[in-house]
Amino acid sequence: MPPSLNKKLTVTYLFWKKLLVLCLGLPGASVFVWAGVSSNFYLFEVTVVVFGAYIFREFAGTLGTRSVTFYPDKIVKLSWFGESAIPTRALALKINRQEGVESLHFFHGTEKNTRESVSVVGWCLSEEHRLWLDSYRRNIYRIGDFMRAPSSNSAACVEFEKAVASFRFITILTILYLLVYVVCATYLSWHYPIFNGYAPAALIWPIRVVFVALALVAYPLLRLQARLPLAERNYNQRVQRGQNQALRSALLANGVAWLGLPLCLLTGNKLDFYMLLLVGGVYHRDFYPRLSDWEQLLQVAPEGQSVPPIPRRSLQVSLALLGSLSLAGYAGQPGDFKIRQDCTDANGNPVECDNSHSGSHGGGSGSSYRGGSDDGHSGTRRGGFGSFGGSHGFFGG
C-alpha cells in the first residue's frame, strides 16, 4: 500500500522476475559450478564453488522473499522460510545502483551487522513500488542517497566490532586452508591417475558417518555458545565472556569446514571436502555476531523496542546439504568427483586414466605414471596452478 496510509509500506517482488531467476539464474549457476568442480583446475574449482555458494544464497533470498514491510520502528521481511525483523532506531543503508535501478540493503546500526539486515532487490520491484520505497526512506526514515552514520562510539557497537574482527580473523585462516587444499589436490593429481583415498574401501562409509556426526554435533555446541552471559553482574566480566564466546563460536563453525580436507584425503572424493566446507559456511553465517545481542548484553537497548530475533536454521540447512551432496557424489560414475589426472596416450590423445598404475595409497608415494610421452610427462596438465602445476610434482614420491 502507499506509504501515506498508516505510515506503513509493503513491497513485493514481481512474480515473472522471480520466475526468471528460477528458470534461468539457478540452472545457469548450477552448470557453472558443475563445470568448475569437473575442471581438475583446483584453484579455479575452489573459486567457482565459493562464488557459486554466494550466488545461490542471493538467488534463494530473492525467490524466498514474499514481502518486505516497512514501519517507522522496524522493517519486517516475510519469506517462505519464516519472518525476520530489524529495528530502525539506528538504521544504516547501503545502496547499489545497476543500470539506473537501486537495490537497498538496510542494516541495524552498522554495515558490518550483516546478520541483522534486510535486502530489497530493486530490479525485482515494479516501478510503482520503487517510487513508494524511495519516498518512504526519505520522508519517514530520513535517509537520502548516503548511508546514515550509526552511533559507532557506543559501547555495544565497539564490542560488537571486536567480535566481528574475531570472526574475520578465523575467516582468513579458512582462506589459507582453501589454498592448502589446492596444493594437496595438485600434488595428488600428479602422483595418482585417480586418487581413491588413503582409507581402505571398506572403511570409507563408516569414516564418512563419523565426520558427518561431528559436523552435526557442532550445532548444539554453537547454540550453547550463543547464550549471553547475563548472569555476570560485573560489566567487564560480561564483556570478556562475550568476546570469548564469539571467538569460540568462530573456531567451532570454521572447524567444521576444516574437517573437509582430512575426510577428502581418506575417501578420495572432492564432494566430501565441499560438503563440510559449505556446512561450516552455514554455521559461520548463522552464528555471526549481532549488534542486538551486544546491546542486550550491555543493556543499552531502549526498553519496549524489542524485535523478534532472526531465526536460526543451521541444522536443517546442514542436513539438506549433507544429504544432497552425499547423494550427488555417488549418483554418477565413481571417478566423477575424484582428484585425478588428465591422462593421454602415446599420441597425446586424451584417454581414461587407469588407476592400476598408481601403486599403494597407504604409502603416500605412488608411481610417477602420467601417460603421454616417453619421459613420463603428459602433454596437457591442469593442476591447481595451471601451467605451473608441474612444480608440485617434485614435493615427494
Secondary structure, 3 states (H helix, E strand, C coil): CCCCCCCCEEECCCHHHHHHHHHHHHHHHHHHHHHHHCCCCHHHHHHHHHHHHHHHHHHHHHHHEEEEEECCCEEEEEECCEEEEEECCCEEEEEEEECCEEEEEEEECCCCCCCCEEEECHHHCCHHHHHHHHHHHHHCCCCCCCCCCCCCCCHHHHHHHHHHHHHHHHHHHHHHHHHHHHHHHHHHHHHCCEECCCCCHHHHHHHHHHHHHHHHHHHHHHHHHCCCCCCCCCHHHHHHHHHHHHHHHHHHHHHHHHCHHHHHHHHCEHHHHHHHHHHHHHHHHHCCCCHHHHHHHHCCCCCCCCCCCCCCCHHHHHHHHHHHHHHHHCCCCCCCCEEECCCECCCCCECCCCHHHCCCCCCCCCCCCCECCCCCCCCCCCECCECCHHHHHHCCC
